[in-house]
Amino acid sequence: MDIGSSESETLLENYKLHRKLTRDLLLSLNQEQLSLKPFSVSGTFGKQFRHLLDIEKCYVESLLNGFLAFYRSDIDHSLETNRERLIQELDREDAKLEKFFKGIRREKVNEKYVDCTQAVQYLGDNIRASPVRILSWLTEHEILHEGELLLYVRTERMEFPKSWMIWGLK
């Protein structure tokens, strides 16, 4: 995907819009609701948010070190029951992501690549992705979890934050 800085800025704004939905939902929950597990085969609300954080960390690290890996030895499961720490960590990773894209010059967006071979082996050998592709994958992952969280909220008969009107939900 050959794309310039204005397009990467648009993609970053799209990611931020979806992250705002995630953040707004997290803010609408109380500590007890983080431990709700709507389905027998699902994780808790807190696990969903912690997972989103862990995957964002993987993608942000890949932009900084040039290698995408989804294995994390430093997963902090205690975040699953601590709304304030989840919000702080999500905000911290979002700031790193934004700083990366604000700092990369237009010509560098298309010259920098991340080795993704190990993380996405199903795509073949020698898989490299531009920062913009990484941002697209991160956004797609966020949207996937919006769908899961939608089912969580509906199953628990909770209200959606006002920002979720973007999906026609209230």
C-alpha positions in Angstrom: 0.0 0.0 0.0 1.8 3.1 -1.2 0.4 6.0 0.7 1.4 9.5 1.7 1.2 11.4 5.0 -2.3 12.8 4.4 -3.6 9.3 3.9 -1.8 8.0 7.0 -3.2 10.9 9.0 -6.7 9.9 7.8 -6.1 6.3 8.8 -4.8 7.4 12.2 -8.0 9.6 12.7 -10.1 6.5 11.8 -8.2 4.4 14.3 -8.7 7.1 17.0 -12.4 7.2 16.3 -12.7 3.5 16.9 -10.5 3.6 19.9 -12.8 6.3 21.3 -15.7 3.9 21.1 -13.7 1.3 23.0 -12.6 3.9 25.6 -16.1 5.3 26.0 -17.5 1.8 26.6 -14.7 1.1 29.1 -15.5 4.4 30.9 -19.2 3.5 31.1 -18.5 0.3 33.0 -18.0 0.1 36.8 -15.3 -2.2 38.4 -17.8 -5.0 38.9 -18.9 -5.0 35.3 -15.4 -5.6 34.2 -15.7 -9.1 35.7 -18.9 -10.0 33.9 -18.6 -12.9 31.5 -21.6 -12.8 29.2 -21.1 -16.2 27.6 -19.7 -19.5 28.9 -17.1 -19.5 26.1 -16.1 -15.9 26.4 -13.7 -13.9 28.5 -14.8 -11.1 30.8 -15.3 -7.5 29.7 -12.0 -6.7 31.4 -10.2 -9.4 29.4 -11.5 -7.9 26.1 -10.1 -4.5 27.0 -6.8 -6.0 28.3 -6.5 -8.0 25.0 -7.0 -4.9 22.9 -4.2 -3.2 24.9 -1.8 -6.2 24.4 -2.4 -6.3 20.7 -1.9 -2.6 20.3 1.4 -2.9 22.2 2.5 -5.6 19.8 1.7 -3.4 16.8 3.3 -0.2 18.3 6.5 -2.2 19.2 6.6 -3.5 15.7 6.6 0.0 14.3 9.5 0.9 16.6 11.6 -2.2 16.3 10.7 -3.5 12.8 9.5 -6.9 13.9 5.9 -8.0 14.5 5.3 -10.7 17.2 2.1 -11.4 19.1 3.7 -13.4 21.9 4.0 -11.2 25.0 5.7 -12.4 28.1 4.7 -9.3 30.0 0.9 -9.7 29.9 -0.6 -8.1 33.0 -3.8 -9.9 33.8 -4.4 -7.7 36.8 -5.5 -5.0 34.4 -8.6 -6.9 33.6 -10.2 -5.8 36.9 -8.8 -2.3 37.1 -10.6 0.2 34.9 -8.4 3.2 35.7 -5.1 1.3 34.9 -6.6 0.0 31.7 -7.5 3.5 30.6 -4.1 4.8 31.5 -2.3 2.0 29.6 -4.6 2.4 26.5 -3.9 6.2 26.5 -0.2 5.6 26.8 -0.1 3.2 23.9 -2.3 5.6 21.8 0.1 8.4 22.5 3.1 6.2 21.3 1.2 5.3 18.1 0.3 8.9 17.4 3.8 10.1 18.1 5.2 7.5 15.7 2.9 8.7 12.8 3.4 12.3 13.6 7.1 11.8 13.6 7.6 9.9 10.4 8.2 12.0 7.4 6.1 11.5 4.3 8.9 9.8 2.3 9.7 7.5 5.2 6.1 6.2 5.5 6.7 4.1 2.3 10.3 3.2 3.0 9.9 1.7 6.5 8.8 -1.9 6.7 8.0 -4.3 9.5 8.9 -8.0 9.2 5.6 -9.8 9.9 6.6 -13.3 8.8 6.5 -15.0 12.1 3.3 -13.2 13.3 1.3 -13.9 10.1 2.8 -17.2 8.8 -0.5 -18.1 7.2 0.2 -15.4 4.6 3.5 -17.0 3.4 7.2 -16.3 3.7 8.9 -12.9 4.0 5.9 -10.9 4.8 6.6 -7.2 5.3 4.2 -4.5 6.0 4.4 -0.8 5.9 3.5 1.3 8.9 0.2 2.2 7.2 -0.6 -1.5 6.7 0.2 -2.1 10.4 -2.2 0.8 11.3 -4.9 -0.8 9.1 -4.5 -4.2 10.8 -4.7 -2.5 14.2 -7.9 -0.6 13.2 -9.5 -3.8 11.8 -8.7 -5.6 15.1 -10.3 -2.8 17.1 -13.4 -3.0 15.0 -13.6 -6.8 15.4 -13.7 -6.3 19.1 -16.3 -3.6 18.9 -18.5 -6.3 17.4 -17.7 -8.7 20.3 -18.3 -6.0 22.9 -21.6 -5.1 21.2 -22.7 -8.7 21.9 -21.4 -8.4 25.5 -23.4 -5.2 26.1 -26.6 -6.5 24.6 -26.4 -9.9 26.4 -26.0 -8.0 29.7 -28.8 -5.6 28.8 -26.6 -2.6 29.4 -26.8 0.8 27.7 -24.3 1.9 25.1 -22.3 5.1 25.4 -23.6 8.0 23.3 -20.6 7.7 20.9 -21.9 4.2 19.8 -24.7 6.0 17.9 -22.2 5.8 15.0 -23.3 2.1 14.8 -27.0 3.1 15.3 -26.9 1.9 19.0 -28.3 3.6 22.0 
